[in-house]
Amino acid sequence: LIRPDAPPPAPMADKQRTFGGKREALICVIGDEDTVTGFLLAGVGEVTAQKTSNFLVVTPKTQVSEIEEAFTNFTTKEGIAVVLITQSCADKIRYLLDDYDAMIPAVLEIPSKDNPYDASKDSIMQRILKKMVVGDS
């Protein structure tokens, strides 16, 4: 029942999605079509009114500059918690991942259907392993 003296509910567009009292953060994905589609089916995708999205499908025709731009946008945009990038895409912009040192958003390299994960190529994993070795000394 709605009380006659109650204020009208705010439109949904005015409400920000929250979790635990904080604004929700997004997960971004950069990868091949199968990988990105899987994450989109899991509910990760978002397209804003300005037609920007939190994912990039990389095909053989995708320029390295497009991958660089997406990675830079995702890692500098407010409200991003995690950037998932397939290792084959990460290899194309390895220099950017090697220089990336922020904690948030976290950048995680993931395998794709055609390319298994190789921890020796993962610059973030290598940094973690080095810190663990230094910490043990």
N, CA, C and O atoms as CSV, one atom per row, in Angstrom:
chain,resi,resn,atom,element,x,y,z
A,1,LEU,N,N,0.823,-1.194,0.000
A,1,LEU,CA,C,0.000,0.000,0.000
A,1,LEU,C,C,0.863,1.252,0.000
A,1,LEU,O,O,1.885,1.320,0.682
A,2,ILE,N,N,0.446,2.208,-0.752
A,2,ILE,CA,C,1.159,3.480,-0.799
A,2,ILE,C,C,0.347,4.498,-0.020
A,2,ILE,O,O,-0.840,4.704,-0.269
A,3,ARG,N,N,1.020,5.124,0.926
A,3,ARG,CA,C,0.341,6.155,1.716
A,3,ARG,C,C,0.157,7.393,0.852
A,3,ARG,O,O,1.034,7.719,0.052
A,4,PRO,N,N,-0.959,8.084,0.997
A,4,PRO,CA,C,-1.196,9.275,0.169
A,4,PRO,C,C,-0.200,10.395,0.456
A,4,PRO,O,O,0.059,11.221,-0.420
A,5,ASP,N,N,0.364,10.442,1.664
A,5,ASP,CA,C,1.303,11.515,1.989
A,5,ASP,C,C,2.765,11.133,1.704
A,5,ASP,O,O,3.667,11.929,1.961
A,6,ALA,N,N,3.006,9.926,1.177
A,6,ALA,CA,C,4.370,9.477,0.888
A,6,ALA,C,C,4.875,10.150,-0.384
A,6,ALA,O,O,4.113,10.340,-1.332
A,7,PRO,N,N,6.172,10.514,-0.407
A,7,PRO,CA,C,6.716,11.114,-1.639
A,7,PRO,C,C,6.769,10.070,-2.751
A,7,PRO,O,O,6.900,8.878,-2.475
A,8,PRO,N,N,6.670,10.502,-3.986
A,8,PRO,CA,C,6.729,9.540,-5.094
A,8,PRO,C,C,8.121,8.904,-5.157
A,8,PRO,O,O,9.113,9.546,-4.812
A,9,PRO,N,N,8.191,7.660,-5.591
A,9,PRO,CA,C,9.500,7.011,-5.683
A,9,PRO,C,C,10.358,7.679,-6.753
A,9,PRO,O,O,9.854,8.155,-7.770
A,10,ALA,N,N,11.651,7.703,-6.502
A,10,ALA,CA,C,12.587,8.281,-7.476
A,10,ALA,C,C,12.684,7.357,-8.678
A,10,ALA,O,O,12.621,6.136,-8.531
A,11,PRO,N,N,12.838,7.928,-9.864
A,11,PRO,CA,C,13.013,7.070,-11.048
A,11,PRO,C,C,14.272,6.221,-10.901
A,11,PRO,O,O,15.241,6.639,-10.267
A,12,MET,N,N,14.250,5.031,-11.487
A,12,MET,CA,C,15.382,4.113,-11.385
A,12,MET,C,C,16.659,4.719,-11.956
A,12,MET,O,O,17.749,4.420,-11.468
A,13,ALA,N,N,16.549,5.554,-12.965
A,13,ALA,CA,C,17.743,6.125,-13.585
A,13,ALA,C,C,18.501,7.019,-12.609
A,13,ALA,O,O,19.712,7.195,-12.743
A,14,ASP,N,N,17.789,7.591,-11.617
A,14,ASP,CA,C,18.433,8.475,-10.661
A,14,ASP,C,C,19.157,7.715,-9.564
A,14,ASP,O,O,19.997,8.288,-8.870
A,15,LYS,N,N,18.849,6.449,-9.396
A,15,LYS,CA,C,19.458,5.668,-8.331
A,15,LYS,C,C,20.743,5.038,-8.819
A,15,LYS,O,O,20.796,4.486,-9.917
A,16,GLN,N,N,21.784,5.121,-7.996
A,16,GLN,CA,C,23.024,4.437,-8.321
A,16,GLN,C,C,22.977,3.063,-7.694
A,16,GLN,O,O,22.515,2.908,-6.563
A,17,ARG,N,N,23.450,2.070,-8.414
A,17,ARG,CA,C,23.503,0.732,-7.859
A,17,ARG,C,C,24.515,0.723,-6.732
A,17,ARG,O,O,25.622,1.242,-6.877
A,18,THR,N,N,24.141,0.140,-5.621
A,18,THR,CA,C,25.060,0.087,-4.494
A,18,THR,C,C,25.149,-1.326,-3.953
A,18,THR,O,O,24.244,-2.143,-4.122
A,19,PHE,N,N,26.259,-1.584,-3.304
A,19,PHE,CA,C,26.485,-2.858,-2.642
A,19,PHE,C,C,27.241,-2.541,-1.361
A,19,PHE,O,O,28.327,-1.963,-1.410
A,20,GLY,N,N,26.687,-2.910,-0.228
A,20,GLY,CA,C,27.348,-2.628,1.039
A,20,GLY,C,C,27.507,-1.142,1.298
A,20,GLY,O,O,28.470,-0.730,1.944
A,21,GLY,N,N,26.577,-0.325,0.805
A,21,GLY,CA,C,26.646,1.106,1.026
A,21,GLY,C,C,27.590,1.847,0.092
A,21,GLY,O,O,27.687,3.073,0.156
A,22,LYS,N,N,28.284,1.124,-0.770
A,22,LYS,CA,C,29.208,1.751,-1.715
A,22,LYS,C,C,28.714,1.513,-3.132
A,22,LYS,O,O,28.022,0.535,-3.414
A,23,ARG,N,N,29.084,2.430,-4.016
A,23,ARG,CA,C,28.702,2.264,-5.422
A,23,ARG,C,C,29.366,1.003,-5.961
A,23,ARG,O,O,30.531,0.728,-5.674
A,24,GLU,N,N,28.612,0.248,-6.742
A,24,GLU,CA,C,29.162,-0.968,-7.342
A,24,GLU,C,C,30.288,-0.621,-8.298
A,24,GLU,O,O,30.272,0.428,-8.941
A,25,ALA,N,N,31.248,-1.499,-8.384
A,25,ALA,CA,C,32.347,-1.335,-9.324
A,25,ALA,C,C,32.204,-2.379,-10.424
A,25,ALA,O,O,31.647,-3.456,-10.211
A,26,LEU,N,N,32.706,-2.046,-11.578
A,26,LEU,CA,C,32.574,-2.920,-12.738
A,26,LEU,C,C,33.799,-3.804,-12.937
A,26,LEU,O,O,34.889,-3.511,-12.446
A,27,ILE,N,N,33.593,-4.878,-13.661
A,27,ILE,CA,C,34.661,-5.727,-14.163
A,27,ILE,C,C,34.730,-5.460,-15.659
A,27,ILE,O,O,33.706,-5.481,-16.343
A,28,CYS,N,N,35.927,-5.210,-16.170
A,28,CYS,CA,C,36.119,-4.988,-17.599
A,28,CYS,C,C,36.817,-6.202,-18.204
A,28,CYS,O,O,37.576,-6.895,-17.526
A,29,VAL,N,N,36.554,-6.451,-19.476
A,29,VAL,CA,C,37.125,-7.613,-20.148
A,29,VAL,C,C,37.707,-7.196,-21.500
A,29,VAL,O,O,37.070,-6.488,-22.280
A,30,ILE,N,N,38.927,-7.653,-21.754
A,30,ILE,CA,C,39.572,-7.488,-23.059
A,30,ILE,C,C,39.971,-8.891,-23.497
A,30,ILE,O,O,40.736,-9.567,-22.810
A,31,GLY,N,N,39.451,-9.328,-24.644
A,31,GLY,CA,C,39.798,-10.675,-25.087
A,31,GLY,C,C,39.138,-11.045,-26.390
A,31,GLY,O,O,38.483,-10.234,-27.045
A,32,ASP,N,N,39.335,-12.308,-26.746
A,32,ASP,CA,C,38.745,-12.831,-27.978
A,32,ASP,C,C,37.223,-12.923,-27.819
A,32,ASP,O,O,36.687,-12.777,-26.720
A,33,GLU,N,N,36.554,-13.164,-28.924
A,33,GLU,CA,C,35.087,-13.163,-28.930
A,33,GLU,C,C,34.495,-14.194,-27.965
A,33,GLU,O,O,33.544,-13.884,-27.247
A,34,ASP,N,N,35.033,-15.398,-27.939
A,34,ASP,CA,C,34.489,-16.433,-27.061
A,34,ASP,C,C,34.624,-16.058,-25.588
A,34,ASP,O,O,33.688,-16.236,-24.809
A,35,THR,N,N,35.782,-15.543,-25.211
A,35,THR,CA,C,36.010,-15.166,-23.809
A,35,THR,C,C,35.098,-14.031,-23.397
A,35,THR,O,O,34.446,-14.103,-22.356
A,36,VAL,N,N,35.045,-12.981,-24.205
A,36,VAL,CA,C,34.204,-11.832,-23.874
A,36,VAL,C,C,32.734,-12.239,-23.842
A,36,VAL,O,O,31.999,-11.822,-22.946
A,37,THR,N,N,32.301,-13.041,-24.800
A,37,THR,CA,C,30.908,-13.492,-24.832
A,37,THR,C,C,30.557,-14.264,-23.571
A,37,THR,O,O,29.473,-14.082,-23.017
A,38,GLY,N,N,31.454,-15.118,-23.112
A,38,GLY,CA,C,31.215,-15.863,-21.879
A,38,GLY,C,C,31.003,-14.941,-20.695
A,38,GLY,O,O,30.095,-15.162,-19.893
A,39,PHE,N,N,31.825,-13.911,-20.573
A,39,PHE,CA,C,31.665,-12.967,-19.465
A,39,PHE,C,C,30.404,-12.130,-19.628
A,39,PHE,O,O,29.745,-11.804,-18.641
A,40,LEU,N,N,30.062,-11.778,-20.868
A,40,LEU,CA,C,28.824,-11.028,-21.090
A,40,LEU,C,C,27.607,-11.860,-20.705
A,40,LEU,O,O,26.659,-11.344,-20.111
A,41,LEU,N,N,27.633,-13.143,-21.043
A,41,LEU,CA,C,26.525,-14.029,-20.664
A,41,LEU,C,C,26.425,-14.187,-19.150
A,41,LEU,O,O,25.349,-14.460,-18.619
A,42,ALA,N,N,27.543,-14.016,-18.463
A,42,ALA,CA,C,27.552,-14.098,-17.001
A,42,ALA,C,C,27.099,-12.786,-16.359
A,42,ALA,O,O,26.986,-12.704,-15.136
A,43,GLY,N,N,26.838,-11.761,-17.174
A,43,GLY,CA,C,26.310,-10.511,-16.645
A,43,GLY,C,C,27.331,-9.419,-16.422
A,43,GLY,O,O,27.036,-8.437,-15.742
A,44,VAL,N,N,28.513,-9.560,-16.971
A,44,VAL,CA,C,29.571,-8.580,-16.743
A,44,VAL,C,C,29.396,-7.333,-17.603
A,44,VAL,O,O,29.848,-6.260,-17.202
A,45,GLY,N,N,28.768,-7.427,-18.751
A,45,GLY,CA,C,28.724,-6.327,-19.713
A,45,GLY,C,C,27.866,-5.158,-19.312
A,45,GLY,O,O,26.834,-5.311,-18.659
A,46,GLU,N,N,28.314,-3.977,-19.717
A,46,GLU,CA,C,27.539,-2.754,-19.510
A,46,GLU,C,C,27.854,-1.796,-20.651
A,46,GLU,O,O,29.014,-1.598,-21.011
A,47,VAL,N,N,26.808,-1.206,-21.211
A,47,VAL,CA,C,26.960,-0.182,-22.239
A,47,VAL,C,C,26.222,1.045,-21.733
A,47,VAL,O,O,25.044,0.968,-21.383
A,48,THR,N,N,26.919,2.185,-21.695
A,48,THR,CA,C,26.322,3.404,-21.178
A,48,THR,C,C,25.498,4.102,-22.257
A,48,THR,O,O,25.502,3.700,-23.420
A,49,ALA,N,N,24.801,5.141,-21.851
A,49,ALA,CA,C,24.016,5.929,-22.793
A,49,ALA,C,C,24.917,6.594,-23.841
A,49,ALA,O,O,24.476,6.888,-24.953
A,50,GLN,N,N,26.188,6.828,-23.474
A,50,GLN,CA,C,27.144,7.429,-24.405
A,50,GLN,C,C,27.775,6.384,-25.325
A,50,GLN,O,O,28.693,6.695,-26.084
A,51,LYS,N,N,27.285,5.151,-25.259
A,51,LYS,CA,C,27.742,4.039,-26.101
A,51,LYS,C,C,29.162,3.569,-25.756
A,51,LYS,O,O,29.851,3.000,-26.603
A,52,THR,N,N,29.593,3.807,-24.519
A,52,THR,CA,C,30.864,3.243,-24.078
A,52,THR,C,C,30.558,1.939,-23.354
A,52,THR,O,O,29.507,1.791,-22.730
A,53,SER,N,N,31.485,1.001,-23.445
A,53,SER,CA,C,31.258,-0.297,-22.820
A,53,SER,C,C,32.440,-0.661,-21.938
A,53,SER,O,O,33.476,0.003,-21.959
A,54,ASN,N,N,32.273,-1.712,-21.173
A,54,ASN,CA,C,33.336,-2.184,-20.289
A,54,ASN,C,C,33.993,-3.453,-20.850
A,54,ASN,O,O,34.501,-4.283,-20.096
A,55,PHE,N,N,33.974,-3.590,-22.157
A,55,PHE,CA,C,34.597,-4.758,-22.777
A,55,PHE,C,C,35.100,-4.396,-24.168
A,55,PHE,O,O,34.623,-3.457,-24.805
A,56,LEU,N,N,36.084,-5.177,-24.616
A,56,LEU,CA,C,36.605,-5.038,-25.973
A,56,LEU,C,C,36.797,-6.431,-26.541
A,56,LEU,O,O,37.512,-7.259,-25.976
A,57,VAL,N,N,36.147,-6.676,-27.668
A,57,VAL,CA,C,36.333,-7.936,-28.379
A,57,VAL,C,C,37.487,-7.732,-29.355
A,57,VAL,O,O,37.432,-6.874,-30.235
A,58,VAL,N,N,38.537,-8.542,-29.180
A,58,VAL,CA,C,39.727,-8.435,-30.017
A,58,VAL,C,C,39.666,-9.510,-31.102
A,58,VAL,O,O,39.551,-10.701,-30.814
A,59,THR,N,N,39.744,-9.065,-32.339
A,59,THR,CA,C,39.750,-9.964,-33.496
A,59,THR,C,C,41.107,-9.817,-34.184
A,59,THR,O,O,41.893,-8.946,-33.811
A,60,PRO,N,N,41.390,-10.652,-35.177
A,60,PRO,CA,C,42.655,-10.478,-35.913
A,60,PRO,C,C,42.774,-9.097,-36.570
A,60,PRO,O,O,43.885,-8.643,-36.843
A,61,LYS,N,N,41.657,-8.431,-36.823
A,61,LYS,CA,C,41.678,-7.108,-37.447
A,61,LYS,C,C,41.843,-5.969,-36.435
A,61,LYS,O,O,42.055,-4.823,-36.830
A,62,THR,N,N,41.749,-6.267,-35.150
A,62,THR,CA,C,41.862,-5.232,-34.123
A,62,THR,C,C,43.290,-4.695,-34.072
A,62,THR,O,O,44.251,-5.459,-33.974
A,63,GLN,N,N,43.412,-3.392,-34.139
A,63,GLN,CA,C,44.720,-2.742,-34.066
A,63,GLN,C,C,45.234,-2.750,-32.620
A,63,GLN,O,O,44.446,-2.683,-31.677
A,64,VAL,N,N,46.546,-2.832,-32.457
A,64,VAL,CA,C,47.144,-2.789,-31.122
A,64,VAL,C,C,46.770,-1.481,-30.422
A,64,VAL,O,O,46.584,-1.459,-29.205
A,65,SER,N,N,46.660,-0.403,-31.180
A,65,SER,CA,C,46.296,0.888,-30.589
A,65,SER,C,C,44.906,0.837,-29.946
A,65,SER,O,O,44.666,1.523,-28.953
A,66,GLU,N,N,43.996,0.042,-30.493
A,66,GLU,CA,C,42.664,-0.105,-29.901
A,66,GLU,C,C,42.740,-0.839,-28.560
A,66,GLU,O,O,42.035,-0.492,-27.613
A,67,ILE,N,N,43.598,-1.851,-28.489
A,67,ILE,CA,C,43.785,-2.585,-27.234
A,67,ILE,C,C,44.430,-1.665,-26.199
A,67,ILE,O,O,44.028,-1.650,-25.036
A,68,GLU,N,N,45.433,-0.899,-26.631
A,68,GLU,CA,C,46.084,0.064,-25.736
A,68,GLU,C,C,45.074,1.062,-25.189
A,68,GLU,O,O,45.049,1.341,-23.990
A,69,GLU,N,N,44.243,1.597,-26.073
A,69,GLU,CA,C,43.250,2.596,-25.671
A,69,GLU,C,C,42.253,2.010,-24.678
A,69,GLU,O,O,41.928,2.647,-23.676
A,70,ALA,N,N,41.765,0.798,-24.949
A,70,ALA,CA,C,40.810,0.164,-24.038
A,70,ALA,C,C,41.455,-0.085,-22.677
A,70,ALA,O,O,40.846,0.199,-21.646
A,71,PHE,N,N,42.674,-0.608,-22.662
A,71,PHE,CA,C,43.365,-0.875,-21.405
A,71,PHE,C,C,43.558,0.420,-20.616
A,71,PHE,O,O,43.289,0.462,-19.415
A,72,THR,N,N,44.020,1.466,-21.285
A,72,THR,CA,C,44.234,2.751,-20.613
A,72,THR,C,C,42.924,3.318,-20.085
A,72,THR,O,O,42.872,3.811,-18.958
A,73,ASN,N,N,41.869,3.254,-20.886
A,73,ASN,CA,C,40.557,3.749,-20.435
A,73,ASN,C,C,40.058,2.967,-19.231
A,73,ASN,O,O,39.590,3.555,-18.257
A,74,PHE,N,N,40.156,1.648,-19.293
A,74,PHE,CA,C,39.646,0.814,-18.205
A,74,PHE,C,C,40.437,1.005,-16.917
A,74,PHE,O,O,39.863,0.958,-15.829
A,75,THR,N,N,41.745,1.219,-17.026
A,75,THR,CA,C,42.564,1.338,-15.821
A,75,THR,C,C,42.581,2.744,-15.244
A,75,THR,O,O,43.111,2.950,-14.152
A,76,THR,N,N,42.022,3.706,-15.943
A,76,THR,CA,C,41.966,5.074,-15.419
A,76,THR,C,C,40.543,5.538,-15.126
A,76,THR,O,O,40.343,6.590,-14.519
A,77,LYS,N,N,39.573,4.771,-15.547
A,77,LYS,CA,C,38.165,5.144,-15.372
A,77,LYS,C,C,37.709,4.882,-13.934
A,77,LYS,O,O,38.056,3.857,-13.347
A,78,GLU,N,N,36.946,5.793,-13.382
A,78,GLU,CA,C,36.381,5.639,-12.042
A,78,GLU,C,C,35.339,4.524,-12.047
A,78,GLU,O,O,34.580,4.381,-13.005
A,79,GLY,N,N,35.308,3.751,-10.992
A,79,GLY,CA,C,34.281,2.722,-10.855
A,79,GLY,C,C,34.646,1.373,-11.437
A,79,GLY,O,O,33.778,0.509,-11.565
A,80,ILE,N,N,35.893,1.166,-11.792
A,80,ILE,CA,C,36.349,-0.123,-12.309
A,80,ILE,C,C,37.137,-0.821,-11.202
A,80,ILE,O,O,38.060,-0.238,-10.632
A,81,ALA,N,N,36.776,-2.065,-10.900
A,81,ALA,CA,C,37.464,-2.817,-9.848
A,81,ALA,C,C,38.480,-3.798,-10.412
A,81,ALA,O,O,39.557,-3.979,-9.843
A,82,VAL,N,N,38.140,-4.433,-11.534
A,82,VAL,CA,C,38.991,-5.479,-12.100
A,82,VAL,C,C,38.992,-5.352,-13.620
A,82,VAL,O,O,37.958,-5.102,-14.240
A,83,VAL,N,N,40.169,-5.529,-14.205
A,83,VAL,CA,C,40.292,-5.617,-15.663
A,83,VAL,C,C,40.817,-7.010,-15.966
A,83,VAL,O,O,41.929,-7.360,-15.571
A,84,LEU,N,N,40.021,-7.803,-16.666
A,84,LEU,CA,C,40.425,-9.136,-17.100
A,84,LEU,C,C,40.898,-9.021,-18.546
A,84,LEU,O,O,40.214,-8.443,-19.390
A,85,ILE,N,N,42.065,-9.573,-18.817
A,85,ILE,CA,C,42.601,-9.525,-20.172
A,85,ILE,C,C,43.184,-10.890,-20.504
A,85,ILE,O,O,43.943,-11.459,-19.719
A,86,THR,N,N,42.824,-11.409,-21.669
A,86,THR,CA,C,43.384,-12.699,-22.054
A,86,THR,C,C,44.885,-12.522,-22.271
A,86,THR,O,O,45.349,-11.466,-22.702
A,87,GLN,N,N,45.620,-13.569,-21.966
A,87,GLN,CA,C,47.065,-13.462,-22.048
A,87,GLN,C,C,47.545,-13.168,-23.471
A,87,GLN,O,O,48.546,-12.477,-23.655
A,88,SER,N,N,46.845,-13.682,-24.464
A,88,SER,CA,C,47.238,-13.395,-25.848
A,88,SER,C,C,47.076,-11.909,-26.167
A,88,SER,O,O,47.879,-11.350,-26.915
A,89,CYS,N,N,46.056,-11.265,-25.612
A,89,CYS,CA,C,45.896,-9.812,-25.802
A,89,CYS,C,C,46.929,-9.054,-24.972
A,89,CYS,O,O,47.482,-8.049,-25.418
A,90,ALA,N,N,47.182,-9.547,-23.763
A,90,ALA,CA,C,48.167,-8.900,-22.889
A,90,ALA,C,C,49.546,-8.904,-23.533
A,90,ALA,O,O,50.303,-7.944,-23.384
A,91,ASP,N,N,49.879,-9.971,-24.246
A,91,ASP,CA,C,51.183,-10.053,-24.911
A,91,ASP,C,C,51.363,-8.924,-25.924
A,91,ASP,O,O,52.485,-8.475,-26.158
A,92,LYS,N,N,50.270,-8.468,-26.524
A,92,LYS,CA,C,50.346,-7.398,-27.520
A,92,LYS,C,C,50.635,-6.040,-26.887
A,92,LYS,O,O,51.170,-5.147,-27.544
A,93,ILE,N,N,50.281,-5.886,-25.612
A,93,ILE,CA,C,50.521,-4.615,-24.913
A,93,ILE,C,C,51.325,-4.871,-23.630
A,93,ILE,O,O,51.112,-4.211,-22.612
A,94,ARG,N,N,52.230,-5.816,-23.693
A,94,ARG,CA,C,53.010,-6.222,-22.511
A,94,ARG,C,C,53.685,-5.037,-21.839
A,94,ARG,O,O,53.746,-4.976,-20.611
A,95,TYR,N,N,54.198,-4.085,-22.635
A,95,TYR,CA,C,54.877,-2.911,-22.084
A,95,TYR,C,C,53.951,-2.098,-21.185
A,95,TYR,O,O,54.412,-1.527,-20.197
A,96,LEU,N,N,52.660,-2.027,-21.498
A,96,LEU,CA,C,51.718,-1.307,-20.637
A,96,LEU,C,C,51.464,-2.072,-19.340
A,96,LEU,O,O,51.391,-1.472,-18.267
A,97,LEU,N,N,51.331,-3.378,-19.437
A,97,LEU,CA,C,51.108,-4.175,-18.233
A,97,LEU,C,C,52.336,-4.182,-17.337
A,97,LEU,O,O,52.208,-4.168,-16.113
A,98,ASP,N,N,53.525,-4.205,-17.930
A,98,ASP,CA,C,54.753,-4.166,-17.133
A,98,ASP,C,C,54.867,-2.864,-16.353
A,98,ASP,O,O,55.388,-2.855,-15.238
A,99,ASP,N,N,54.388,-1.769,-16.926
A,99,ASP,CA,C,54.453,-0.466,-16.256
A,99,ASP,C,C,53.294,-0.218,-15.301
A,99,ASP,O,O,53.368,0.691,-14.473
A,100,TYR,N,N,52.235,-0.995,-15.394
A,100,TYR,CA,C,51.051,-0.780,-14.557
A,100,TYR,C,C,51.344,-1.272,-13.141
A,100,TYR,O,O,51.722,-2.426,-12.943
A,101,ASP,N,N,51.168,-0.385,-12.157
A,101,ASP,CA,C,51.467,-0.774,-10.780
A,101,ASP,C,C,50.385,-0.404,-9.773
A,101,ASP,O,O,50.601,-0.527,-8.567
A,102,ALA,N,N,49.246,0.039,-10.235
A,102,ALA,CA,C,48.156,0.392,-9.319
A,102,ALA,C,C,47.499,-0.870,-8.756
A,102,ALA,O,O,47.495,-1.922,-9.395
A,103,MET,N,N,46.953,-0.744,-7.565
A,103,MET,CA,C,46.258,-1.871,-6.941
A,103,MET,C,C,44.828,-1.988,-7.467
A,103,MET,O,O,44.307,-3.089,-7.648
A,104,ILE,N,N,44.201,-0.830,-7.710
A,104,ILE,CA,C,42.822,-0.818,-8.185
A,104,ILE,C,C,42.768,0.070,-9.408
A,104,ILE,O,O,43.228,1.210,-9.349
A,105,PRO,N,N,42.233,-0.399,-10.494
A,105,PRO,CA,C,41.681,-1.727,-10.668
A,105,PRO,C,C,42.772,-2.790,-10.766
A,105,PRO,O,O,43.864,-2.549,-11.281
A,106,ALA,N,N,42.441,-3.952,-10.264
A,106,ALA,CA,C,43.350,-5.090,-10.384
A,106,ALA,C,C,43.313,-5.573,-11.831
A,106,ALA,O,O,42.247,-5.649,-12.442
A,107,VAL,N,N,44.473,-5.893,-12.366
A,107,VAL,CA,C,44.560,-6.407,-13.729
A,107,VAL,C,C,44.946,-7.874,-13.640
A,107,VAL,O,O,45.986,-8.223,-13.081
A,108,LEU,N,N,44.103,-8.722,-14.195
A,108,LEU,CA,C,44.334,-10.164,-14.148
A,108,LEU,C,C,44.401,-10.728,-15.557
A,108,LEU,O,O,43.506,-10.509,-16.373
A,109,GLU,N,N,45.469,-11.452,-15.827
A,109,GLU,CA,C,45.598,-12.132,-17.113
A,109,GLU,C,C,44.927,-13.489,-16.997
A,109,GLU,O,O,45.124,-14.215,-16.022
A,110,ILE,N,N,44.142,-13.816,-17.992
A,110,ILE,CA,C,43.385,-15.072,-17.977
A,110,ILE,C,C,43.653,-15.857,-19.259
A,110,ILE,O,O,44.049,-15.277,-20.270
A,111,PRO,N,N,43.442,-17.163,-19.222
A,111,PRO,CA,C,43.615,-17.950,-20.452
A,111,PRO,C,C,42.434,-17.734,-21.386
A,111,PRO,O,O,41.383,-17.236,-20.984
A,112,SER,N,N,42.628,-18.114,-22.619
A,112,SER,CA,C,41.519,-18.129,-23.572
A,112,SER,C,C,41.358,-19.555,-24.072
A,112,SER,O,O,42.147,-20.439,-23.740
A,113,LYS,N,N,40.348,-19.757,-24.855
A,113,LYS,CA,C,40.066,-21.103,-25.365
A,113,LYS,C,C,41.250,-21.670,-26.154
A,113,LYS,O,O,41.552,-22.860,-26.063
A,114,ASP,N,N,41.902,-20.828,-26.913
A,114,ASP,CA,C,42.979,-21.286,-27.786
A,114,ASP,C,C,44.376,-21.142,-27.192
A,114,ASP,O,O,45.330,-21.724,-27.709
A,115,ASN,N,N,44.506,-20.374,-26.115
A,115,ASN,CA,C,45.821,-20.123,-25.528
A,115,ASN,C,C,45.789,-20.380,-24.030
A,115,ASN,O,O,45.120,-19.655,-23.294
A,116,PRO,N,N,46.510,-21.411,-23.564
A,116,PRO,CA,C,46.533,-21.688,-22.130
A,116,PRO,C,C,47.315,-20.610,-21.380
A,116,PRO,O,O,48.121,-19.890,-21.968
A,117,TYR,N,N,47.068,-20.511,-20.092
A,117,TYR,CA,C,47.734,-19.532,-19.236
A,117,TYR,C,C,49.188,-19.940,-19.005
A,117,TYR,O,O,49.481,-21.111,-18.762
A,118,ASP,N,N,50.093,-18.970,-19.082
A,118,ASP,CA,C,51.509,-19.198,-18.821
A,118,ASP,C,C,51.958,-18.182,-17.778
A,118,ASP,O,O,52.133,-17.005,-18.097
A,119,ALA,N,N,52.147,-18.625,-16.532
A,119,ALA,CA,C,52.495,-17.725,-15.429
A,119,ALA,C,C,53.816,-17.007,-15.662
A,119,ALA,O,O,54.025,-15.914,-15.134
A,120,SER,N,N,54.706,-17.597,-16.440
A,120,SER,CA,C,56.001,-16.952,-16.673
A,120,SER,C,C,55.867,-15.684,-17.519
A,120,SER,O,O,56.759,-14.837,-17.487
A,121,LYS,N,N,54.778,-15.532,-18.273
A,121,LYS,CA,C,54.549,-14.334,-19.075
A,121,LYS,C,C,53.797,-13.253,-18.299
A,121,LYS,O,O,53.851,-12.079,-18.666
A,122,ASP,N,N,53.105,-13.634,-17.243
A,122,ASP,CA,C,52.237,-12.726,-16.492
A,122,ASP,C,C,53.077,-11.800,-15.618
A,122,ASP,O,O,53.614,-12.228,-14.596
A,123,SER,N,N,53.191,-10.533,-16.016
A,123,SER,CA,C,54.043,-9.584,-15.297
A,123,SER,C,C,53.562,-9.342,-13.871
A,123,SER,O,O,54.375,-9.138,-12.970
A,124,ILE,N,N,52.280,-9.360,-13.663
A,124,ILE,CA,C,51.750,-9.131,-12.316
A,124,ILE,C,C,52.056,-10.337,-11.428
A,124,ILE,O,O,52.429,-10.173,-10.266
A,125,MET,N,N,51.904,-11.521,-11.958
A,125,MET,CA,C,52.244,-12.722,-11.195
A,125,MET,C,C,53.738,-12.747,-10.878
A,125,MET,O,O,54.135,-13.160,-9.788
A,126,GLN,N,N,54.556,-12.312,-11.815
A,126,GLN,CA,C,56.000,-12.275,-11.577
A,126,GLN,C,C,56.348,-11.295,-10.458
A,126,GLN,O,O,57.226,-11.570,-9.640
A,127,ARG,N,N,55.657,-10.149,-10.421
A,127,ARG,CA,C,55.893,-9.191,-9.330
A,127,ARG,C,C,55.494,-9.775,-7.986
A,127,ARG,O,O,56.188,-9.578,-6.988
A,128,ILE,N,N,54.380,-10.490,-7.956
A,128,ILE,CA,C,53.924,-11.113,-6.710
A,128,ILE,C,C,54.935,-12.146,-6.239
A,128,ILE,O,O,55.280,-12.190,-5.058
A,129,LEU,N,N,55.404,-12.970,-7.152
A,129,LEU,CA,C,56.386,-13.993,-6.792
A,129,LEU,C,C,57.685,-13.370,-6.279
A,129,LEU,O,O,58.276,-13.878,-5.326
A,130,LYS,N,N,58.131,-12.284,-6.896
A,130,LYS,CA,C,59.343,-11.606,-6.434
A,130,LYS,C,C,59.156,-11.059,-5.027
A,130,LYS,O,O,60.057,-11.173,-4.196
A,131,LYS,N,N,58.000,-10.467,-4.750
A,131,LYS,CA,C,57.740,-9.923,-3.411
A,131,LYS,C,C,57.669,-11.031,-2.382
A,131,LYS,O,O,58.092,-10.842,-1.242
A,132,MET,N,N,57.143,-12.180,-2.761
A,132,MET,CA,C,57.084,-13.298,-1.823
A,132,MET,C,C,58.478,-13.807,-1.501
A,132,MET,O,O,58.760,-14.152,-0.353
A,133,VAL,N,N,59.355,-13.859,-2.498
A,133,VAL,CA,C,60.729,-14.309,-2.277
A,133,VAL,C,C,61.464,-13.305,-1.395
A,133,VAL,O,O,62.175,-13.703,-0.472
A,134,VAL,N,N,61.304,-12.022,-1.659
A,134,VAL,CA,C,61.938,-10.972,-0.863
A,134,VAL,C,C,61.392,-11.022,0.567
A,134,VAL,O,O,62.144,-10.857,1.528
A,135,GLY,N,N,60.085,-11.248,0.703
A,135,GLY,CA,C,59.465,-11.314,2.022
A,135,GLY,C,C,59.945,-12.496,2.848
A,135,GLY,O,O,59.965,-12.421,4.077
A,136,ASP,N,N,60.331,-13.584,2.197
A,136,ASP,CA,C,60.797,-14.778,2.902
A,136,ASP,C,C,62.234,-14.616,3.398
A,136,ASP,O,O,62.658,-15.321,4.314
A,137,SER,N,N,62.981,-13.694,2.797
A,137,SER,CA,C,64.402,-13.529,3.152
A,137,SER,C,C,64.595,-12.866,4.494
A,137,SER,O,O,65.731,-12.662,4.924
